[in-house]
Amino acid sequence: MKTLLKIVLSFYLLSLISDNVIAQQRPNILFCLADDWGWPHAGAYGDGGVDTPNFDRLSREGMLFHNAYVTSPSCSPSRNSVITGKYPWQLGSGANLQSCLPVEHNSVVHILARNNYLTGYTKAKTWGPGDIQPWQEYHGAHPAGAKSYNGLADFLTENQGKDEPFFFWLGTSDPHRPYDKGTGLASGIDPAKVKMFEQFPDSSVIRSDIADYYYEVQRWDSLVGNAIAELEKRGLLDNTIIIMTGDHGMPFPRCKGNLYDSGVRVPFVVRWGKGVKQGLEVQDFISFADIAPTLLELTGIKVPADMTGKSFAPVLRAQKSGLVEPDVRSSVVFGRERHVPAQEKPDMGGYPSRAYRDFNYLYIRNYSPARWPAGTDRLGYTNYPDQWLADCDASPTKNYIVLNKDKDAVHRRAYELCFAKRPAQELYDLKNDPGQTHNLAADPAYAAMLTEMEAKLQMELARHNDPRVSEPEYTGFDLYPYAGPGGAKIPADIKHRIQSDN
C-alpha cells in the first residue's frame, strides 16, 4: 500500500512540475502597431523607396502576409477590432472614430491577464482616439494593458524575475500626420522611388510628401528594432510572438478612410521562433478581427463565443508558402461608418460603406451616395469652423490635387477619384485594374458578377449581424456623440484661392 501511495504521489508531483513547465513555455506576445502605416510600404513587399530593415528581418525569420486587411480604415474602429475580436458594425459607438467603446465588449488583453499574463502598453498611441474612461472604469484597466510604460525595456525591467509570460502593446503616432516638410528628402529618401498610387498625379509636391511619410515609417521601423534588440538581450526573442503591422492605409487622398487597398490593406508579419517556420509568405486573407482569437488559441486560452473573428493559427502552423486555407481565407470583408462629421451641416453622419474583396474582384456598397466620401469642400457649410474635406487629412498632396483640378484631364480625374461623389455600387476587376480606379458596376458585361459579389457581401454581413443588412439606411451609427475636435481645417495660405469655387 505504501508503495502504491508513493507511486501515486510521484505521478502527482510530476504532473505539477509538467503543468509548471507548460505554463513557463507559454509564448510572450509583442504586438507592434503603427498609426496610418499602409501596404505596401516596406522593403519586404518590394517597395524600394523605403528602408524597413526590421520589418524585413521579421519577414525572413517569420511569416509575411500579403493579404492582411483592417476591419475599417479609421483608427478607433480598427483598434477596437484588435481588442474585441469583432467587426466594427458589431460594436455600436465603437464603429466610429472619436467614440466610446461600449462596456459589454471585452478586451483580449484583459482575457490574457486573467490567464496570468503580465500586460503593459506604451504611452504612445494604442487605443483611440476617443473617450475610453467609461470603459476603463467599468473594467478596471485600460484595454491595452494594466499599465503604460515608456517602452518595452521599462516594462521588462519592472517585471524582471517573474515567471509569467507577457503581452506588451508597442504603439506609436508614426507615421500619422503632421509631417515636418522636407524631412524625407533631407534624410536621404529619393522621391523618385516612392510608391505612387494611381489616383496621384505625378508631381514633385506629392512625391516629396510621400517621402516625408516614408521618413516616419522608417522611424517606426527603428522603434520596433529597438524592441527586438531588447528581447534578444534578455534571451526572450524565440519564445515571443511578434506581430508588426499598421492600423490602416497612409493619410493621403483615397487612402485612409477609404475601402480600396490603399486604405484597408496593411503590412503584416508574424515572427515566433518556436512556433512559426521561417521565411514563409502566405496569400491567405486575414482580418484585424482575427487577431484576438488567434492570440488566444496560440496561448491555449478558450476563445469567447462572442468573438466573430476567426483564428488564423492554422495558417501560422503552415510548412509552406502560398494559400494555406483556400476554403476559409479566400476573401475578406470590411467597412466604415463615421470618421469625422464632415458632411454639410447639420448632417453629423459619416460615409457608411461595406466591401467584399477576393483575389479577383473588389465590391463596395455605398449606403449614402448623396454624401461626400471625403466630406464637403463648401466653406461655411460644415459642422465646425473652417472644416474642409475633413475625412482626408490636411496635406500638401490634398492641397495640390484640389488646386490643380482644372489643369488637365489627369488632374481632373485625380480630383474626382479622391473627392467627388460616388455611386451606390463599385466593382473593380483586380486582374486588369489592380489600382482599383475603374468602376465597372454600370458595365453590362459585369452585371452577373456585380450581383454575385453583392450577394456574397450580404451573406457575410448577415453572419456578423450588421444592422445594414436589413436596413441599408440605418442611422444608428450617426447618432453616437463625436468625442473629438473638428476635422481638417483649410490652410490659410490657400483659403482665398478656392473661396470663389464655393
Steps between C-alpha positions, in 0.01 A plus 500: 500500500783741590666422168177577315463831687857591410430428132180708503676785682786487250261527204322790672825689557608433142169638375549817704852541362374431147222759535750754627736434207211539254399828667856630476516404132191694403608760245548866575330744264636826360231676297645787295244734343583811298262790439403548130758256356356337191590236244734458316743736669770260613804354332367145539211590265736634237468870580851618418440855618476428872758334727339258749779265612319381812171419329702326229692301763176387665381392155810290442477346847122462509192507278414785264131557420413645160128543565454650847202736527371728773129486581468875447738765355462719810707491820242440775291227334808325364658485846167404658498191276848403616388527860161327474539250215187646339406707197424872550131470410465269802640762739237775507679830559828311461445502122582872488813708540518704822256265666438312822534123504186353665587325827341168401789433263803341661868543419720211391776655714284470810422138413874433480547675835234281661704204381816618676655713228685814605371787285620848411495757224687808383392851587493565126180416313339162558121533525312797357449777440186545706366487855614175663436612859154337543630168367817521709310576819266207441778249423759637741782556250580636157402258219864476383640388837539549870743793488672731252878518453748703299592183315554126512828530690334674795221241506744207498722658765207555735387139455845342499518168686130420466408165346179608328496560124425851378299697248636843404340745257763711327323804358608816323354808333721442192436540212186705581498861384613776531847456348796735509516602137816391326613244761482216252725662244737627771536148640607361164168358375476528122160643394545338161473155664186547712189290435242707311142372509310547177278777636805728541621725217875470462609817677814594691271639773334162549823303473664718766193461723521120472873518575415681826256219578775244428727681745254430781449141382875453534494654848225254594705212362792607719275505808406138437868421442583629847233272649636199312849576631361519854343156465825359363702648784274336757482163323126537431491532123424147385210446739336833419229533237576828323231659282592815309232685302314831448144600586399600141628672188717809464347845578462605138203555266305182409707308757420531872121508545440311173420137420756456225824309562673833554275549805437157652794275404794507741849356549483199730766261626512242779824369649505225762825307507349203680174486310516650149718367221744756365476670164146409398275736303127430499213626285218424747267790579504594867305772681578707808198330659701176479792617715338455842376142447835408345695619804265316734533176306879526489513551876262215575213720621140432404365745243178669621193411298422864421828555313405491132852516362652164401838385627771475235714276724473220238665734249783574741562125538545458123816343365489659156420832336192581292130468580473285814121494560333553159155404628518748789727785400434590138306818577456772761242762601548848642312828528469843652256730673578851623860614494449869578167685458608648169167535318310824450335614823289401678583149372723332763511175305790321343545324168367150574644233273577129499721295271569141397837417348640178359793427272318615186257779592430778747134587558399810699151597612459870586181541703479881481628599154350847538767575761860593428753214550770740622262762640372817342732774375236773537638760737261609772271201457667248727451403864816674621659830396727470195456123476592402146499158329542387857500124449833545323796615712644845425805463279697644210364216285141588582561868428676423172220281366231753590685805368595333171170326425444709186855474369434210261317168469749317722456745787122514456481121526720506812264747663193294409654176629597659830220744580197472270177318585484128429220271381320256728703208365859460390660197336867462409660226290826450688674304226465788253475786749718432807493872585119485535424818308261378225155430638319229299175493698303657213660284228245245366781252440554482877134492608510135607820549696356810668199299617721215621732726697210690656348169615830387650534826690145476633558143616814594692343806659197293604735255675641793695160652586559825316185715539544627144412159359131546578504880515744651248405855607561423868588824685603362838874550450444867413332569832795417725684804643822612338761529776765686305571845356420618151650344191767616257493879484569672176850650490501880512745531211261339252164599649463807283590301189200267525253743659361589160418136426250474788 
